[in-house]
Amino acid sequence: MFTIDIIVKYTPVSLSVERKTLEEAEAVYQSVLEAVRSDSSRLIELTCEKIPDKKVAVLNHEIAAVQISQKSGATATGRAPGFVALTS
């Protein structure tokens, strides 16, 4: 399972949706990037494959960052999920 996390400006938590394959996750990632690069204001609506009733909508000009990560029962790399992981 692959998670696409979206960080929204002035919001302390990320929005996330999941896709089963890397190709599908890459497609969502690219569509979010294209929307962010767009000059016009538009609403992006995403759905989650893991939880079919989960829907996320965000204005493209409010997105600060987007990332793809692989999600499993335990983190594969031993890192905490998210954009920043502190090491000791």
C-alpha positions as CSV (number, residue, x, y, z in Angstrom):
1,M,0.0,0.0,0.0
2,F,1.3,3.5,-0.9
3,T,0.3,6.6,0.9
4,I,0.1,10.1,-0.7
5,D,0.4,12.8,2.0
6,I,-0.6,16.3,1.3
7,I,0.6,19.2,3.6
8,V,-1.8,22.1,3.6
9,K,-0.6,25.6,4.4
10,Y,-1.2,26.7,8.0
11,T,-2.5,23.2,9.0
12,P,-0.5,21.1,11.4
13,V,-1.7,17.7,10.1
14,S,-1.3,16.1,6.7
15,L,-4.2,14.9,4.5
16,S,-3.6,11.4,3.1
17,V,-5.0,8.9,0.7
18,E,-3.8,5.4,-0.2
19,R,-3.3,3.5,-3.4
20,K,-2.5,-0.2,-3.9
21,T,0.2,0.1,-6.5
22,L,3.2,2.5,-7.0
23,E,1.9,3.4,-10.5
24,E,-1.5,4.5,-9.2
25,A,0.2,6.5,-6.4
26,E,2.5,8.1,-8.9
27,A,-0.5,9.1,-11.0
28,V,-2.1,10.8,-8.0
29,Y,1.2,12.5,-7.1
30,Q,1.6,13.8,-10.6
31,S,-2.0,15.1,-10.8
32,V,-1.5,17.0,-7.5
33,L,1.8,18.5,-8.8
34,E,0.1,19.6,-12.0
35,A,-2.7,21.2,-10.0
36,V,-0.2,23.1,-7.7
37,R,1.7,24.3,-10.8
38,S,-1.6,25.6,-12.3
39,D,-2.3,29.3,-12.3
40,S,-6.0,28.9,-11.9
41,S,-7.6,28.1,-8.6
42,R,-9.3,24.8,-8.5
43,L,-10.5,22.1,-6.0
44,I,-8.7,18.8,-6.0
45,E,-10.8,15.9,-4.7
46,L,-9.1,12.5,-3.9
47,T,-10.5,9.2,-2.7
48,C,-8.8,6.5,-0.8
49,E,-8.6,2.8,-2.0
50,K,-8.1,1.4,1.5
51,I,-11.1,3.2,3.0
52,P,-13.6,3.7,0.1
53,D,-15.8,6.2,2.0
54,K,-12.8,8.5,2.7
55,K,-12.7,11.6,0.5
56,V,-10.4,14.6,0.7
57,A,-10.8,17.9,-1.1
58,V,-8.3,20.8,-1.0
59,L,-7.8,24.0,-3.0
60,N,-4.7,23.7,-5.2
61,H,-3.2,27.0,-4.1
62,E,-3.3,25.9,-0.4
63,I,-1.0,22.9,-0.9
64,A,2.5,23.3,0.5
65,A,4.0,19.8,-0.1
66,V,3.1,16.3,-1.3
67,Q,4.9,13.0,-0.8
68,I,4.6,9.3,-1.6
69,S,5.6,6.7,0.9
70,Q,5.2,2.9,1.1
71,K,3.0,1.8,4.0
72,S,3.2,-1.6,5.6
73,G,2.3,-3.0,9.0
74,A,5.6,-1.8,10.3
75,T,7.7,1.0,8.7
76,A,10.1,-0.7,6.3
77,T,12.9,1.8,6.9
78,G,12.5,2.0,10.7
79,R,11.6,5.7,10.3
80,A,8.6,7.5,11.6
81,P,6.1,8.3,8.8
82,G,5.9,11.8,7.5
83,F,8.2,14.5,6.0
84,V,10.7,14.7,8.9
85,A,12.1,11.9,11.0
86,L,14.4,12.7,13.9
87,T,17.3,10.3,14.5
88,S,19.3,9.9,17.7
